[in-house]
């Protein structure tokens, strides 16, 4: 079977498929763990309690964008190229520079977050004092999360794709799931605070694991080298990538933040469960993007555009077929899926279908955004991301007052669809590559 697949695909597509298969196993385990956590919390804490946990985690994701400063893409690109040239000095310089910059940013933002927490509660979250401790825990998590992200990006750039995915998302979910089981056995009270403490512990453990994995890869290769800071070229690429990653992450979490500010925590809980199901489709794109990103950087660097075009079109075709099947399943049995969280969540099926439309466009446009980044068009990607964020804010303001949580779903679906279409057009104009399989 493997030989038949190898014969039908070019060497680059086959290599991505091979790495994606390993990464997909890791992703499926992590995704399954995250779903089990969400279902369990939905049944024990209800929509409101689940909404608090989701709000804290998504606020952390927004802050993590600032602490990383777009360096996760810089690390992948620099280390991928350095490894292809066997330049271990540049690898060491890249990781040292990223740790210095990103850890410093994480400490500063965490301290500012703790100091400004009362103002956030009062002016952003309608004075809900019950959010005080969850928000504080969120800022404390930033430091270990940032360190783990740096090493995870380094592993990805070094070609250790499934290991990178293991420590970035999957391991944390597994550890939280184990912690919930321990809570259950010892009859520890389930609350949003006790659950967030589990997330904090899991991320501290994750830092230890990812550092061990990284040092295992470079053991004996950099021991005789002395690392130095290589800040200027990293900042040069990182600044536009901050625009790209920042606007995309803020846009993907803006809906939750606005619901928490203008709506209720129950709305947040319902919306996030629907979004979690709808975004299941996008995990396939994340898997392939993680596997393909170092390959795109090196192929573009070597001017292998024809091979790159052939590879991305085949990958996109497979993603489109799978995305269509998943979308149809949401339409037909979406209510039944939501019932696993509890009967109160079934009403979110309309939200699920609307969000799934946007995710279908996200998948159908393939790795367009990643192509722009890895081929040196970070600024163009950044402009599209900024425009998408502005459009998302405007649509949310217009729709949330009249349609509530449904309006937020519509705004998200429209923004995701249009922004990805713009990226496809930009890839065709700048790189002369059509990623669509037809």
C-alpha positions in Angstrom: 0.0 0.0 0.0 2.8 2.4 0.9 4.6 1.6 -2.3 1.5 2.3 -4.4 1.0 5.7 -2.7 4.6 6.6 -3.2 4.4 5.8 -6.9 1.4 8.0 -7.4 2.8 11.0 -5.6 5.9 13.1 -6.1 8.6 12.8 -3.5 7.7 16.1 -1.8 4.0 15.4 -1.5 4.8 11.9 -0.2 7.1 13.3 2.4 4.5 15.7 3.6 1.9 12.9 3.7 4.2 10.7 5.7 5.0 13.5 8.2 1.3 14.5 8.3 0.2 11.0 9.1 2.4 10.9 12.2 1.3 14.4 13.1 -2.3 13.6 12.6 -2.1 10.7 15.1 -0.8 13.2 17.6 -3.4 15.7 16.7 -6.3 13.2 16.9 -5.2 12.2 20.4 -5.0 15.8 21.5 -8.2 16.7 19.8 -10.0 13.8 21.4 -8.6 14.7 24.8 -9.8 18.3 24.3 -13.2 17.2 23.3 -13.5 14.9 26.3 -12.5 17.8 28.5 -15.0 20.1 26.9 -17.8 17.5 27.2 -17.0 16.7 30.8 -16.8 20.4 31.8 -20.0 21.2 29.9 -21.9 18.5 31.9 -20.3 19.4 35.3 -20.0 23.2 35.1 -22.8 23.9 32.6 -22.6 26.6 29.8 -21.7 29.4 32.2 -18.8 27.6 33.9 -17.5 26.3 30.6 -17.7 29.8 29.3 -15.4 31.1 32.1 -12.8 28.4 31.3 -13.0 29.1 27.6 -12.8 32.9 28.1 -9.6 32.5 30.2 -7.9 30.2 27.7 -8.8 32.4 24.8 -7.6 35.6 26.5 -4.4 33.7 27.1 -4.1 32.9 23.4 -4.5 36.6 22.5 -1.8 37.6 25.0 0.4 34.8 23.7 0.5 36.5 20.3 2.1 39.5 21.9 4.7 37.5 23.9 5.7 35.5 20.8 5.9 38.6 18.6 5.5 36.6 15.4 8.7 34.7 16.2 7.2 31.2 15.9 7.2 31.6 12.1 10.7 33.2 12.2 12.1 30.3 14.2 10.6 27.7 11.8 12.0 29.4 8.8 15.5 30.2 10.2 16.0 26.8 11.7 14.7 25.0 8.6 17.1 26.8 6.3 20.0 26.5 8.8 19.4 22.8 9.1 19.4 22.3 5.4 22.8 24.0 5.3 24.0 22.1 8.5 24.7 25.5 10.0 24.3 24.7 13.7 25.7 28.0 14.8 22.6 29.8 13.3 20.3 27.2 14.9 21.8 28.0 18.3 21.7 31.8 17.7 18.1 31.6 16.6 16.9 29.7 19.7 18.9 31.8 22.1 17.5 35.0 20.5 14.0 33.8 20.6 14.2 32.7 24.2 15.7 36.1 25.2 13.1 38.2 23.4 9.9 36.1 24.0 10.5 35.3 27.7 11.2 39.0 28.3 7.9 40.0 26.6 6.1 37.2 28.5 7.2 38.5 31.9 6.4 42.1 31.1 2.9 41.3 29.8 2.2 39.0 32.7 3.1 41.7 35.3 1.1 44.3 33.4 -1.9 41.9 33.3 -1.8 41.3 37.0 -1.6 45.0 37.7 -4.4 45.9 35.3 -6.7 43.0 36.2 -9.1 45.2 38.3 -9.6 47.6 35.4 -10.2 44.7 32.9 -12.9 43.2 35.2 -14.6 46.6 35.7 -14.5 48.0 32.2 -14.2 45.0 29.8 -16.2 42.2 31.6 -19.1 44.2 33.1 -17.7 44.1 36.7 -17.9 40.3 37.0 -15.7 39.8 40.1 -15.9 36.0 39.7 -13.6 36.4 36.7 -10.8 38.0 38.9 -8.9 34.8 39.8 -9.4 33.1 36.4 -7.9 36.1 34.6 -5.0 36.2 37.1 -4.3 32.5 36.4 -4.4 33.3 32.7 -1.6 35.9 32.9 0.5 33.6 35.1 0.3 30.8 32.4 1.8 33.1 29.8 5.4 32.5 30.8 5.5 28.7 30.6 3.3 28.9 27.5 5.7 31.2 25.7 8.8 29.1 26.5 7.1 26.0 25.3 6.0 27.7 22.1 9.6 28.7 21.3 11.0 25.2 21.7 7.9 23.8 19.8 8.6 26.0 16.8 12.3 25.0 17.0 11.3 21.3 16.8 9.1 22.1 13.8 11.8 23.9 12.0 14.2 21.1 12.7 11.8 18.7 11.0 10.4 17.0 14.1 6.8 17.8 13.2 4.9 15.4 15.4 7.0 16.1 18.4 6.3 19.8 17.9 2.6 19.1 17.8 2.8 16.9 20.8 4.1 19.5 23.1 2.2 22.5 21.6 -1.3 21.3 22.1 -1.8 17.5 22.6 0.3 17.1 25.8 -1.5 19.9 27.6 -4.9 18.4 26.9 -3.8 14.9 28.0 -2.4 16.3 31.2 -5.5 18.2 32.0 -7.6 15.1 31.2 -5.5 13.1 33.7 -5.9 15.9 36.2 -9.7 15.8 35.9 -9.6 12.1 36.5 -7.5 12.7 39.7 -10.0 15.3 40.8 -12.9 12.8 40.3 -11.2 10.0 42.2 -10.3 12.2 45.2 -13.6 14.1 45.1 -12.0 17.5 44.5 -14.6 20.2 43.8 -15.0 21.0 40.1 -15.0 24.8 39.4 -13.7 27.1 36.8 -10.8 28.0 39.1 -9.8 24.4 40.0 -9.9 23.5 36.3 -7.7 26.5 35.3 -5.2 25.4 38.0 -4.9 22.1 36.1 -4.2 24.0 32.9 -1.4 25.9 34.7 0.2 22.7 36.0 0.0 21.1 32.6 1.8 24.0 31.0 4.6 23.9 33.6 5.1 20.2 32.9 5.0 20.9 29.2 8.0 23.2 29.4 10.1 20.5 30.9 9.1 17.9 28.3 9.7 20.2 25.3 13.1 21.3 26.5 14.1 17.7 26.9 12.9 16.9 23.4 14.8 19.8 21.9 18.1 19.1 23.7 17.8 15.5 22.6 17.8 16.6 19.0 20.8 18.9 19.2 22.8 16.9 21.7 26.5 16.9 20.8 26.0 19.2 17.8 26.1 22.6 19.5 28.0 21.8 22.7 31.3 23.3 21.3 29.5 26.4 20.0 28.9 29.6 21.7 25.4 31.1 21.1 24.9 34.8 20.4 21.9 37.0 19.8 20.7 37.5 16.2 17.9 40.0 16.9 17.9 42.3 13.9 16.9 39.9 11.1 14.5 38.1 13.4 12.7 41.3 14.3 12.7 42.3 10.7 10.6 39.2 9.8 8.9 39.0 13.2 7.3 42.5 13.1 5.1 41.8 10.0 4.5 38.3 11.3 3.2 39.8 14.6 0.7 41.6 12.4 -0.2 38.4 10.7 -0.5 36.1 13.7 -1.8 38.9 15.9 -4.7 39.9 13.7 -5.6 36.3 12.9 -5.6 35.1 16.5 -7.4 38.2 17.8 -10.0 37.8 15.0 -10.5 34.2 15.9 -10.9 35.0 19.6 -12.6 38.4 19.2 -16.0 36.8 19.0 -15.6 35.2 22.5 -14.3 38.5 24.0 -17.2 40.5 22.6 -19.7 38.0 23.8 -18.2 38.1 27.2 -18.3 41.9 27.2 -21.8 42.4 25.6 -23.5 39.1 26.3 -23.5 36.5 29.0 -21.1 33.7 30.0 -23.8 31.2 28.9 -23.6 32.7 25.4 -19.8 32.2 25.5 -20.2 28.6 26.6 -22.7 27.8 23.8 -20.7 29.5 21.1 -17.4 27.9 22.1 -18.8 24.4 22.0 -20.2 25.1 18.5 -16.9 26.6 17.4 -14.9 23.7 18.8 -16.9 21.3 16.6 -16.8 23.5 13.6 -13.1 24.0 13.8 -12.5 20.2 13.9 -12.2 20.6 10.1 -9.4 23.1 10.4 -7.2 20.7 12.3 -6.5 18.9 9.1 -5.2 22.1 7.6 -3.1 22.7 10.7 -1.6 19.2 10.5 -0.6 19.6 6.8 0.6 23.2 7.4 2.8 22.2 10.2 4.3 19.4 8.1 4.6 21.5 4.9 6.0 24.8 6.4 9.7 23.8 6.5 9.3 22.1 3.1 7.8 25.3 1.5 10.6 27.5 3.0 13.4 25.3 1.6 11.7 24.7 -1.8 11.2 28.4 -2.4 14.7 29.1 -1.3 15.9 26.6 -4.0 13.4 28.0 -6.6 11.5 24.7 -7.0 8.2 26.5 -7.8 6.8 23.8 -10.2 7.3 21.1 -7.6 5.9 23.3 -4.9 2.7 24.1 -6.9 2.1 20.4 -7.7 2.5 19.5 -4.1 0.1 22.1 -2.6 -2.6 21.4 -5.2 -2.7 17.7 -4.4 -2.8 18.4 -0.7 -5.6 20.9 -1.2 -7.7 18.5 -3.2 -7.6 16.0 -0.3 -8.5 18.6 2.2 -11.5 19.8 0.2 -13.0 16.4 0.0 -12.7 15.8 3.7 -14.0 19.2 4.6 -17.1 18.7 2.5 -17.8 15.4 4.2 -17.4 17.0 7.7 -19.7 19.9 6.7 -22.5 17.6 5.6 -22.2 15.6 8.9 -22.7 18.9 10.8 -25.9 19.7 8.8 -27.3 16.2 9.3 -26.4 15.2 12.8 -25.0 18.4 14.4 -27.7 18.5 17.0 -27.0 15.0 18.1 -23.2 15.8 18.4 -24.0 18.8 20.6 -26.2 16.8 22.9 -23.0 15.1 24.3 -22.3 18.4 26.1 -25.9 18.3 27.6 -29.3 19.2 26.4 -28.7 22.9 26.9 -26.2 22.9 24.1 -28.4 21.4 21.4 -29.7 24.9 20.6 -26.3 25.8 19.2 -26.7 23.7 16.0 -27.5 26.8 13.9 -24.3 28.4 15.2 -22.4 25.3 14.3 -23.6 25.2 10.7 -22.9 28.9 10.2 -19.3 28.5 11.5 -18.8 25.3 9.5 -19.5 27.3 6.3 -16.5 29.6 7.1 -14.3 26.7 8.0 -15.1 25.0 4.7 -13.7 28.0 2.8 -10.8 28.0 5.2 -9.9 24.4 4.2 -10.8 24.8 0.5 -8.2 27.5 0.1 -5.5 25.3 1.4 -2.1 26.7 2.6 -2.5 30.1 0.9 -1.6 32.1 4.0 1.4 29.8 4.8 2.7 30.1 1.3 2.8 33.9 1.5 4.7 33.7 4.8 7.2 31.1 3.8 7.9 32.7 0.4 8.7 36.1 1.9 5.4 38.0 1.5 4.7 38.5 5.2 3.6 42.1 4.7 1.0 41.2 2.1 -0.4 38.5 4.5 -0.3 41.1 7.2 -2.3 43.6 5.3 -5.0 41.0 4.5 -5.0 40.0 8.2 -5.5 43.6 9.4 -8.3 44.3 6.9 -9.9 41.0 8.0 -9.7 42.1 11.7 -11.3 45.5 10.9 -14.0 43.8 8.9 -14.7 41.3 11.8 -14.9 44.1 14.4 -17.4 46.1 12.2 -19.5 43.0 11.5 -19.6 42.0 15.2 -20.6 45.5 16.2 -23.4 45.6 13.6 -24.7 42.1 14.2 -24.2 41.2 17.8 -26.7 43.9 19.1 -29.5 42.6 16.8 -28.8 38.9 16.6 -26.7 38.1 19.6 -24.7 34.9 19.4 -26.0 34.1 15.9 -24.7 37.5 14.7 -21.2 36.7 16.0 -21.3 33.4 14.1 -22.3 35.1 10.9 -19.6 37.7 11.3 -16.9 35.1 11.9 -18.0 33.0 8.9 -18.0 36.0 6.5 -14.6 37.2 7.7 -12.9 33.8 7.5 -14.3 33.1 4.0 -13.4 36.5 2.4 -9.9 36.7 4.0 -8.9 33.3 2.6 -10.2 34.1 -0.8 -8.0 37.2 -0.8 -5.0 35.1 0.2 -5.5 32.8 -2.8 -5.6 35.8 -5.1 -2.5 37.2 -3.6 -0.6 33.9 -3.9 -1.5 33.8 -7.6 -0.3 37.4 -8.1 2.9 37.3 -6.1 4.2 33.7 -6.5 2.4 32.7 -9.7 1.0 29.6 -8.1 -2.5 28.3 -8.1 -3.2 26.3 -5.0 -6.7 25.3 -6.0 -7.0 21.7 -7.3 -9.2 22.7 -10.3 
